[in-house]
Amino acid sequence: MLQWLGQGMALNSMFSG
């Protein structure tokens, strides 16, 4: 689950900036 969460955060960061 941590992996999925980390990927989501990375994707969110990329989309944000």
Backbone as CSV, one residue per row, in Angstrom:
resi,resn,N_x,N_y,N_z,CA_x,CA_y,CA_z,C_x,C_y,C_z
1,MET,0.854,-1.210,0.000,0.000,0.000,0.000,0.881,1.248,0.000
2,LEU,1.998,1.160,0.715,2.909,2.318,0.779,3.405,2.676,-0.612
3,GLN,3.632,1.640,-1.422,4.123,1.876,-2.776,3.093,2.682,-3.567
4,TRP,1.827,2.271,-3.460,0.758,2.964,-4.184,0.652,4.416,-3.718
5,LEU,0.751,4.593,-2.409,0.650,5.942,-1.841,1.792,6.809,-2.355
6,GLY,3.001,6.253,-2.348,4.164,6.996,-2.827,3.999,7.363,-4.293
7,GLN,3.513,6.431,-5.099,3.326,6.701,-6.522,2.290,7.809,-6.705
8,GLY,1.222,7.748,-5.932,0.173,8.770,-6.030,0.737,10.140,-5.681
9,MET,1.557,10.191,-4.649,2.143,11.477,-4.226,3.070,12.012,-5.316
10,ALA,3.863,11.126,-5.904,4.795,11.534,-6.964,4.002,12.050,-8.162
11,LEU,2.951,11.344,-8.530,2.136,11.767,-9.670,1.486,13.110,-9.364
12,ASN,0.961,13.257,-8.161,0.327,14.512,-7.758,1.321,15.660,-7.840
13,SER,2.557,15.404,-7.393,3.593,16.434,-7.415,3.897,16.828,-8.857
14,MET,3.973,15.834,-9.735,4.281,16.101,-11.142,3.144,16.922,-11.767
15,PHE,1.912,16.551,-11.455,0.767,17.264,-12.014,0.690,18.690,-11.470
16,SER,1.065,18.822,-10.196,0.977,20.134,-9.540,2.023,21.091,-10.107
17,GLY,3.223,20.575,-10.320,4.237,21.515,-10.772,5.187,20.885,-11.759
